[in-house]
Amino acid sequence: MGFAATPVARVLSVKKPSSTTARPRSVWTPSFRTRKKRLAPLVATNSRKTSAGTGIPPASGPRPRQVWEALSAREAAFLAVECSLTQGHDVAEDVDGSDALDGRPSQGSGGVGGALSNRYLLTQLALWSEKHKPSRVEYALAKIIAFNAVRQRALFDYVLQTNIVRDRSAIDQEPHRIKSEGMHLSIAQRALLHTALAQYAFMERVPVYTIVFSTVEIAKTYFGQRFAAFANAILRNLVRYGEKYAADLESRRPASYIVRPLPFPADALDVRYSYPAVFASRVFGQLLNRKRLVAFLEAGNMTPQTFLRVPRQHAQHEDLKMAIERRLLVPWSDQDSTETVSRPWIIYRVDLQCAGEDPGAALPLTLPSANGTGWADDPANVLTRSLFQRLLQHFIAQNVTQAEHTFLLCEQLRQRWDKERRIARVLDLCTAPGGKLTAVFEYLQYSDLGDAQTEYIGIDLSDQRIHMVHENVDKTPGMRESRVFVGVARGESFVDCRAGNILRSEDERAVSPCFDLVIADVPCTNSGVLNRRPEARWRLDEQHFASSVPRLVSLQASLLNRACLLSRSAVFYMTCSVLHAEGRDLVRSVLENHRDFELVWDHLTYTDAAGRDGGYAAMLWRRPSH
């Protein structure tokens, strides 16, 4: 295969940097203003045509395809990433989105949750999958490329800038960068280069020449020969960097999950691990420990783990025992065996590679051939994946953090509850997909705090996700036969539910405390589950912290306020955010208006390499009246 011989310097027409130029290193601090001056982001336009006079060839070629018209997995990934980048620019200007990060619409007016949480990648890949019916391996290939390209946006922008040098020997020194205004990549061009870097950085089993060739071919199709030559020069320059430092791999890759050498700034952790600077700064302000911050940032870039919550009465289920024998399911190792006796469930971690759900481990060097041979058709793997699908039909998938937080909250409730009476009514204000409500049901039945007369009510604004609650109710032993009602309503205006009718009122005077327990698992920035939401981190930049995040916090306060008005005993406040502004600080501010409640327990968990999601949980208890 031949590559364009045009030197990088001639393509860019930039001046040779001074050999005496040196960038001083400094210890990373939570202040990011200094870093912004040192490393300006790439300039991306909303047009496929780039600005004139920038040194990068303008786009040319046939009319661009939509993502569902993509003919290959790599092309689909490129178009999905382009859509994500484009929508990200639109969201930054329009905060009236409708879909929250966790898949449910925002509970508040104005679509605050949507501004922080729309999931464009999965939507676009689903459209492509529906039309082209790709194989499991092809879809996995497109997904892992697209997710990593979006997740590592800041690092890949830095890599592109550090590799645009006139003198190739300068790559041995501290990288020289051109000014950001000299690199006006269009969103589409930037997306294509990011997908190429995603393959280079994460897919060790894919040969480099395959990555370069496929990227250049897509560049020819969408932008013409000149940009294809430019992309080829950039990638070949990166390949030379990798070849030079292959023996020095450990010190030349940003993190353990990067498989090939990449240039990275050692002092700017937000770029090295690819997060908005203001978000990394705020988390550092909470942890005040660089080592813990690095562990959190790395965990947010790793493949998220999958856990199953198995009720104890199903411990001898046939499929469960077979899955354990095949090592498809592994008991959660952090559980203390002396404590699990009192728990109504057992947590199992799914071996994603064994289940065929880990695309990074499962992808072959090439896609399966037409004769049906290849990894995807291995009978043993097909049998294991079939077993995994059956397990999902019987048991609820829930991260260990949510299961543990629910258990600890229920333990706090049991210690304070009057043993002479039973809990009569439970309300879940934001119930979809139903993991918390079903877990509370299991605990109350297991501990005898609840009985057959206990009423469970779950409401959610998303009618599209209510069916998921019904599915999880059906998986919970005994819950289908209990008094359970699930419906669509706004949590911040909910009043009561009588005879199957949803009652609501904006007037707080119409609210009376009629539930023993109210669960408020509120919509949030999802800063604790960024490994599951590749696009979410880029809605945590400085602009959103100044505008959309305060509005989202206001919504959370409204939901917690309504929970306190509705509860006559206890409130469980939960969120999958690690930010104090959505956790402890918000709870304390709401309690200023509810002097009859007190914060009796809270806990913040950070995302970690063991598979835990990040999240906050707190129990509010109504003081006895005198």
N, C-alpha and C positions, 0 to 999 in steps of 0.2 A: 504494500500500500504506500502511495506517495503522499507527502505532505507539502503544503505550500511553503516555499522557501523564502517568502518575504520576511525580512527581519522585523522584529517588533518596533524598533526605532523608526523604520521607514513607514510603517503603517500609521503610527501615532504622530510622527513629525514633532517630537518633543525635544527640548534641549537636554544635552547631557548634564546630569546633576553634578554638582561639585563633589569631588572626592573627599573634601574635608568636612562635608556636611555630616554632622553626627547628632543623633537624637538622644538626649539624656534620658536615662531610665530613672524611674521614681517608684516608690512603694505605692501600691494601689490604696486609695482612700475612698470613702463613700461619696466624696465630691466628684462630680463627673464633668464639670464645666471645663476643667483643664484638658481632659481627654477629648472633649468635643472639638477644641481648638486644634489638637494634634491630629485628629482623624475625622475629617468631615465625611458624611455619608455620600454614597454615590447619588448622583442626580438622576432621577427617573422621570420621564415624561409620560403623559397619558396617551400619547400618540405612538404608533408604531414607527413613525419617521423621526429620526433624531435631528437635533439642531444642527444647522449648517456651521461649518468652520470649527468643529470640535475634534477633527482628526479621525473620527470613526465613520465608516461608510454608511450612507443612508440606507434604509430598508428598501428592498425591492422584491419582486417576485409575484406569484399568483395571489389571489384573494385568500386571506387567512381562513383556516378551518375553525369550526367550533370544536370543543373538546370531544363531543360525542362522535365527531367525524374522524378522530385520530385512527390511524391504521396500525399503530404499534403501541406497546406499553410506554416506551420512552417518550413518544410524541404526546400521549395522553397525559403523562406526568408533567411535561413542559407546559401544555395548555392549561392544566389545572393550576399550576403554580402561577402562571400569568394571570389567570382569573382571580386567584387569591390576592396577588399583589395589587391588581386593579381595584378589586372590591375594598381592599384595605385602605387605599387612597380615598375611595368614595365614602367609606364609613367614617374616616377621620373628619370629613366635611359634613356628613349627615348622620346624626346620632339617633335617628328614628327607626332603627332596625326592629325586627320583630322576633327573632329567634335568639334565645339565651344560649349561653355557652354550653350548658348541659343539655341542650336540645329542646327545652321548653320555653315558651314565650315569656317575656318579662312580666313580672307581677305588677309592675307599676306603669303609670302613664308615660308616654314619650319614648318607650322602648329603650330604656337605659341599658338593660341587660343585652339587648341586641347589638348596641353599639360596641360592646366589649366582647361579643361572643359568637358572631355568625361563623358557621363552619362551611366554608366554600369548597375546600378540598374534597371532602367526602361527598358533597352534593354533586360536584363535577365528575368525580370518578364513578359515582353511581349511574350518572347519565351515560357515560361511556360504556360501563359494564352492561347496562340494560340493552343498549343497541347492538354491541359487538359480541356479547357473550364470551368474553375472554376466559381462558383457562384459569384455574386457581393460581398457578404460578405467574401468569401474565398480570393478573390483577394485583398480586402481592408485589411484583416488581414495580408497577406503576405507583402503588401506594407508598412503598418504602422510599422511592426516589422523591416523590412529591412531599412527603412528610418531612424528610430530612432537609430538603431544599428550603422549605419554609422555616423550619425550626432553626437552622443554622444561618439565617440570613445575614446577621451582622458579621459573623466570622467569614463567610464567603465574600461579602463585599470587601472586607479587609484583604483577603487573599487575592482578589482581582486587582486591587490597587497596588499591592506590594509586588505583583508579578508584571506590572506594566513598567518596565525599566528600559532605558536605552542601551546601557552597557550591561551585557549579560553577566559579566564578572561581578557586577554590583550586587548580585543576589547572594554572594558570599559574605557581604557586609550587612550592616543594618539597612533594611529595604528603603529605597527612595520612592516617594509617591508623587504623582502629579497632583495639581490642585483639583478639587472636586469639580470646579466649573469646566475643566478640560475633558471631563468624561461623562458626557450626556448620553448614557445608555437609555434606550427606550425600555419600558417595562417588559416588553416581550423579549428583548435581547438579554436583559438582566435575568429573566426567568430561565432562559435557555442555558446560560452560563452557570446558574445556580444548580440546575438539574445535573449538569455535567460534573460539577464539583461534588454534589451529593453522591454520585456513583463512585468518584475517585476516592472520597474520604471514608465511605462506609461499606463498599462492596469489594472486599478483597478478592473474592473468587472471580470477579469479572475482569478480564484483561484490560490494561490501559488502552491498548490500540482499539479495542471494541468501543470504549467510551469515547475516544477521540473521533473515530470514524462515524459513529451514530450521531454525535453532536454536529459534526461538520455537514453531514447529509441533511439534517433537519434545518441547519442554518441556511444551506443552499435553497431549500424549498421555501422558506419563509422570508429570507432577507437577501438572497442573491449571493453571487460568488465572492464579492469583496468582503462582506461580513463573515462569510465562511472562512476566508483566509485569515481574517483577524482572530476569529474564535480558535482556529487551528494554532495560530502563533501563541496565543495565551495558554492554551492547554499544553502545547509542547514545551513551553517554558516551565510550566509547573511540573511536567514529567521529568525534565532535567533536574529540577530541584529535588524531586523525590529520589531519583537515581543517585544523586550526589550524597544525600543524607540517609540513604537506606540503612546503612550500618548504625546510624545514630538515631534510630527511629524513636526510641522512648523520649528523648529530649527534644525531638522535632515535631511531635504531634501534640495538639492542644490538650487531649484527654485520652483516656484508655479506650473509649469507644471509637476513636478515629484510627483507621487502620493503615494510613499512609502519611508520610511527613507533609506538614503544611506550615507555612510561616504564620506566626501568631504573636500578639503582643503579650509578653509575660506579665506586665503590670496592669493592663486593662482587662479585668476579669469579665466585664460585661461583653467585650468583644470576643475574648477567648472562648467563652461558653455561650455566647450569642443570646444576650438578653438586653432589653432596654436599660440604659444606664440608670435612669431614675428608679427603676424597680430593684436592680441590684443594690443600689445605694440604700434604699429603704430596708431591704432585708438585712444588709450589713449593719444598719443602725439598730436593728432588733437583736441580732446575734452577737455583735461586737467581737467576732472571732473569725479571722480569715479562713481558718481550716474548716470550720463548720459551714461557712458561706460557700466554699468550694464544693464541699460534699453535697449541699443542697442544689447548687447550680448543675453539677454533674448528674445528679439523680433526675433532674428535670429533662435531661437529654437522653435518658436510657429508655429501652423498651419497657412499657408499663407491664406489671405482672397482673395475672388474672387469678382471683380467688373464688372459691365456692363456699357458701355457708350451708352446712349440712345439719339438719335437726338430729338430735341424739336418737330419736325413735326410728330414724332411717339409717342408723350406723351399719346395719346388716344388709342394706340394699344390694341386690346382685350386681348391678352395674357399678356401684361404688366399690365393692370388693374387687371386681375385675380391674377397675381403673387403678386401684392401689397396687395390685399385683404387677401391673404393667408399668408402674412408676409414672403413670399419667397424672396421678394426684399424689401430692406429698403433704403430710400434715404440717401445719404452720409451725416452724421450728422455734419461734420466739414465745410460744405459749408455755406458760409455767404449768407443768403437769400437776402441781399441788393445788392449782386454782381451777383448772378446767372441769373439775367434778361439778362445780356449781353452775357451770355455763350450760344453757339449753341447746347449744350447737357446737359443732367442731368446724374449724376453718381449715380448708385444704388449699394449697397453692397448686395451680395447674402448670405442668411442664409444657410450656408453649411449643418447644421444638418437637416434643413427643406428640402433641396434639395437632401439629401441622399448622400452627397459628403464628409461628415466628418466621416471618419472611426473610429476615437477615440470615438465619441459619439454614433455611430450607432451599433457598434459591440455587439452582444448578448453574453451571457455567453457561449453558445455553438452554433455551426453552425446549420442552419436550418435542420430539420430532413427530412427523405426521403418522408414523406407524404405531404411535401410542407408547413408545418406550420412554423411560425417564422416571424421575423421582415421583412425579404426581401419580403414577399408575402402580406404584409398589403396593401389593395387596395388604401387607402388614400395616402400612401407613393409612391406607383407606379404611381398614378395620378400626384402627385407633381413632381416626377422625370421626368415624361413625359413632363410636363409643362416647366420644367427647360431646357430640351433638345430643345424644340421649341424656347425658348428665345435665346439660343445660335445660332440658325439658323437665327434669325432676327437681333441680336445686337452683337456688338463687345466687347469681353472680354478684358479689359485693366485696369491695376492697376491705382488707383487714383493718384499716384505720376506722372506717365507718362502723364495722361490726364491733370493734373494741370500744369505740366511743359510746355506742348505744348501750353496750353491756355496762360500762362504768357509770353512765348516767342512771340506768335502771337500778344499779346497786345503791347509788346515792338515794334514789327514791325509796327503795325498800327499807333503808335504815331509818328514814323519817316517817314512813307511813304507819298509820294506826292499824295494827294487826287485827283489830276487832272488826274491821269493815273491808269491803272489796272496792277496787277501783271501778267506778260505774261507767264513765265516759272518757274516751280518748279522741283527740282531734289532731290530725296532721295537716297543717296549713298549706304545705307545698309538697304533696305526697309522691308525685311521679319520680322514679319508676316504682316506688313502693317498698324499697329495701328497709327503711327505718321503721315504717308502720308494721311490717310483717315481723321484724326483729323484736319490736316492743311486744307484739302479740305473743310471740314464742316465750319471751321472758316472763310476762305476766301469768301465762298459763303454767309455766314450769315452776314458778315460785309461789303459786296460789294467791297472788295479789289480784288476779282477775278470775272471773268465772264465766259460765255460759250466758249470763245476763249482761256482761260488759259490752258496751257499744263502741265500735271503732268507726270513725268517720275520717275519710281522706278526701281532700279537695286539691285541685290544681287548675291553673289557668289554661293548660294545654289539653284540649280534647283529643289531640292526636296521640298523646302519651298515656291517657287514662287506660287504654287497653293493656299497656304494660303493667299497670297496677293490678288489673284483674288477673293477668297471667301469673304474677307473683303471689297473689292471694291464693290461686288454685294450687300453687306449689307448696304452700304452708300447711302442714298437717292440722286439720280441725278448723282452720280459719274460714273455709268456705261455708261451713255449717253454722258459723257464729253470726252475731249481729254486726254486719259490716256494710257500710254504705260508702260508695265512691262517686264523686261527681265533679263537675266543672264549676269553679267559682274563683273569685279574686280573694286572696287571703287577707289583704289589708282592709277589706270592707265586709268580711264574713261576720255574720251574727249568730246563726244557729241552723240546725237542720232538723226539721220535724216532719215525720211521716213521709220521708223521701223528698221533701221540698227544700231547695236551697233558699236561705234567707240572708239578706245582705242589707247593709245600711252604711252610709258614709258618716252618719251621726254617731259619735262615740257614746252619747247618752242612751242610745238604744241597745247597747251591749251590756249583757249581764254575765257574770262568771258562772258558767254552767258545765264546765269540763274539769275533771280531776287532773288531767294531764293534757298539755298542748305542746305539740312538736312544731318547731319553726326551723326547718332546714331551708334557709333562704337562698335566693339567687345571688350570685357573687361574681367576683372577677375570676374565680377558679385558679387563683395563683398557686394553689397547692396541687393542681393536677395538670400542670403545663406539659408534662410528658405525654399526656393523652390528647392535648389540644394544641397542635403545633402553631395554629394561628393566634391563639389567645394571648400569648406573651407580647405580641406587637400591638395589642390594645391596652398595654400597661406602660405607655410612654409618657413623656412629660405633659403632652397636650391632654391626654385622657385623665391623668391625675389631677389636672387643673379644672376639668369640666365634667366628664362623664362619671368618673369614680365618685365624686361627692354626691351626685344625683343617685347613684346606685346605693351608696351608704344611707341616703335619706329613705330609699325604698326599704332597705333592711330594717331601719329603725321603725318604720311604719308597721312592718309585719311583726316585729317583736313587741311593739306597743299593743297591737291588737291581740297578740297571744297573751299578754299580761292581763288585758281586760277580760278575756274569755276564760282564764284559768282561775279555779278556786283553790288550787294547791300548788302545782308544779308546772314549770315551763322548761322544755329542752330547747336550747338555742344551738344550732349547728350550721356550719358553713365549711366549704372546701377551699377556703382562703387561708393563707398564712399571715396576712397583713393585720396588724393590731387595729387598724382603722375599721376593719370589718369584724373584729373579734372583741377582745377585752375592752378596748376604748369605746366601742359602740354600746356594749352591754352596760357599762358604767354610766354612759350618758343617758340611756333610756331609764335606768333605775333612778335617776334624779327626779323623774316625773312619776315614779311608782315607789313611794316610800314604804308601801306595805310589802314589797318584795325585797329579798336579799340574794346576793350571789353566794351560793354555798359551795360551789365546785366549778372549776374550769380547767381545761387542758388544751395546749396547742401542740400539734404534731407537725413536723416538717417532712417533706418528701425525702425518702432515703433510698439507698441502693438495695435494701432488702425487699422493696416492693410496696412500702407504705405510701399512701397518698398523704398530702398535707391537708390539714384541716383543724378547725377549732370547735370545741364543744363546751357548753356551760349549762349548769342547772340553776334556775332561779326558783326560790321557794317563798311562798306567801307566809308572812309572819302571822301567827295566831292572833286573832282579835281579842282585845281585853274588854 
